[in-house]
């Protein structure tokens, strides 16, 4: 695999880090699998010369099943040895989702629903911030407890905390925004 001199990738490690973040975000359904070709096209455009990556980037040129894209990305990340351990992958997925929500005008109830789904997908993780957002979703939608304005303040604080976790991959955050 050759890495070109484009401005977005500084080397093979950066390229692999971005794909690891993408795989974690897709695994936890923070990024829709239909975004895989778009994100994979970015390193190809930057000069990465890898047949498997070019294949990922071109998945949507014909009949396209997002489940196949998830599998192909997972196999690619595994083959290059850059899969994140699941606890770290959850941190990365939660941080990516938090960054996506904070960079948009997403309403608190939509953000809460997405973190509720993340907690369920992660099998109710031992992650205080994710589980707090999971509980706040119940409080918001159940109409019990505090005023929604009070809940929204806590949601914003938790999202800000989560956004500081894990490596940042702007191209993956942008895909998460499109997946909200």
Number of C-alpha atoms within 10 A of each C-alpha: 11 10 18 18 12 14 8 15 19 13 14 13 12 14 20 18 18 22 25 25 28 32 31 26 27 24 22 22 19 29 26 19 24 20 22 26 21 18 19 26 17 16 25 20 14 17 17 23 15 13 11 15 21 17 16 22 22 16 21 17 9 7 6 12 12 16 11 14 22 20 14 18 25 20 15 19 19 14 10 9 11 18 21 17 9 13 13 16 21 25 22 28 31 29 26 33 30 27 23 26 24 17 12 10 8 13 11 21 17 13 23 25 18 22 26 22 17 24 23 14 14 18 9 14 15 11 14 10 18 25 18 17 24 21 15 25 23 15 17 20 12 9 11 10 12 12 11 17 11 10 19 19 12 16 21 16 13 17 25 16 13 21 23 16 17 17 16 17 18 13 17 28 25 17 25 25 22 12 16 16
